[in-house]
Amino acid sequence: MRKVAEFLETVVVVAIILVLVHTFLDDYSILAGWSVRARSWIIWIGLGFDIFFTIEFLTRFYLALSNGQGTRYFFRERGWIDFLASIPLLLLNSLPHALALLAGAGLVSGLGSFLNVLKVIKAVRIARILRLLRVVKLFRGIRYARSPMAQGHVSPITTIAVSILVLWTLGASVMEGVGIIPGIEGPFSEGQAARAAAIAQVGRTPSVLVQRAAAVAALDATILVVRPQGGAVVWSRYAPAYYTEYFLPGDFGYLLSGGVEVFYDQRPQSVSAAREGLVFFVAVVLTVLAFLFVYAPRFAMQISDPIHVMKRGMSESDYNLEVRIPAEHADDDVFELAALYNSVYLPLKDRLGNEGQGPAPALKINDLRDLADKT
Amino acid sequence: MRAVESSSDPVSRFASRLLETPALRLLPALQKEVQAMNVLRLNGPQLLPVFTSLGLNVARGWREPAALISRAIRAETDRMMAVEISGLLSSRLALSFFPGVAGGRQAPARAKEELRALIARAAAHPVARSALSGSLAAALSDIIEKYIPPAWERKKYMYVEITRVQRLSLSPADLSDLTRFIVLVRPAAYLYVTPGETLDKDVGYSPLQEQYLLKILPGIASQAPSFPAALLKMGLRSTLAFPGSESVEATSRIGAIMAMRGRALSPSAVVDRGADTPDKSWFNVQRRNARWHGLDDRMLDELYTIAAENGW
């Protein structure tokens, strides 16, 4: 049973590492202009990961509840991280994306069916940032076998740092979305609205509308398709097959003005958002790496290692190694204590017990049991 | 109850396998014995199923079967120790120091056999056997060769004590050989100590008195006539407390430290991150306990410095 649990924990760690790669590729694919086919794969894989982590959270939560440890799991064992990095992502991010992908396979035929989905995607895109919380989940899977104290200390600090980064960015995005703080999309959207209004100004008559649309689209390369509300397309920048090949549902913007529907190219904004996403991703990863490889070793060296050595010296009769005291930290409380341990405790221990002089107690009672079985 | 008769006996087989377990493999025979005996002593009641599976009668408790296994362990240890001592005398002890301390005379051919017999006598005596544990561990290890040459190169306290005060003109290799001889003779000083006279923690390591050594020297010398009395005295006098006996030769003081160090050697010990190295830790602790154990604190200072400089 224990081996199964260890195996599952390893699977989760591997999944977290893979999902981080996926998070990077998700943004990078937009930035690098990968094909629709490749980006579709990334969306489906993202859905798979979100389902996996949702199942993981629900399983852990269920088991914790079964043992009467639900509150402990959710608050003290960072179940809330598991929650935020699973169900909201599934419901607000990957599932809508996947549904949009299914619904919006062809632009012209599918326009009406995925308009609402598009709006949802745009509104919850910011939820993607929650995926970065999974980085801190790594700390549960990776064990510093030689310094559990360092792990116990560094893990919550990393959680706090990454959570603040992620949740503040999420909050800022929400405030931007509701207009509390100005965002980069504001002026862009206003310009689009003005151009849509300019197109709709001439009325819904197709022959007039097509001329007006062509004139305005000549000035704005992001305008893709114009049609009367619920009617046939009167003007399109590209042939339908081109949209199928190069546009995912999230790449379109949509405006309705004066009974005229205008679709515009939202990829430049997506590229900008992807660039920001990558910068943020790298910032979070660097923060975690800094805690893991810079702060944690320092903590181990200055706090947990000397305490571990003293603990062994005090609890094991045959362990008599001194604590190594770095000259630059000799004034730290821990090393002042270690100096007392070295200069007072160990010499007293040496005087009081013969066990302290002998070799380490390598032989355990189980060794004898095993031998008897073989004999 | 069953007697230990041959290696086909399950108890003997068990003892033999016990001393060869991976956990003990790197230790000298006597230290293996100490470990095995400790496990038996401390876990006797929990080992009743083990005793039963060996076919031992446990109707009267764990002590009797444990004593039977203890005897088997000791017999097996003696066998292993004999092999160790043979290897030691044939390949690690050259008696090359002999001309330097015996007026140019080479060591007689029977010298090593006499030393072997002396060690065997020590091994048969409870107190001397305890002393032999550290001595053999030190003699079998490289601890002596590790420290004598650097001490020689430094030309400080140890060098001055040996060359100018004790007036020995030996090469570092010969001095290492002499130190090995001293630590091997040292247990013989406890041959006439009655078991139980000292606390358990001091058995084989409590300082002895000069008058006592003078009394036992003839008896020891008669068992090893190939060795000049002065040489044997160096080994016996390594049990004297320093600075209690100011006249203790430098070589004896080195021998005392090395025998004590041998007692604490642990070849399989892993140094934890954040801990100092075993030698440095040990010498530093002994610097503070030098008077308690009767060791030369200035030698310990020098050995500590050597350990620190070399990361030992």
Interface residues (C-beta under 8 A of the other chain):
Chain A: R146 S147 A300 M301 S304 D305 P306 H308 V309 R312 D318 N320 L321 E322 V323 R324 N342 S343 L346 P347 D350 R351 L352 G353 N354 G356 Q357 G358 P359 A360 P361 A362 L363 K364 I365 D367 L368 R369 L371 A372 D373 K374 T375
Chain B: P10 R13 F14 R17 L18 T21 A23 L24 L27 Q31 V34 Q35 A36 N38 V39 N43 Q46 L47 P49 V50 S53 L54 G134 D200 K201 D202 V203 Y205 M260 R263 A264 L265 S266 P267 S268 A269 V271 D272 R273 G274 A275 D276 T277 P278 K280 S281 W282 N284 V285 Q286 R288 N289 W292
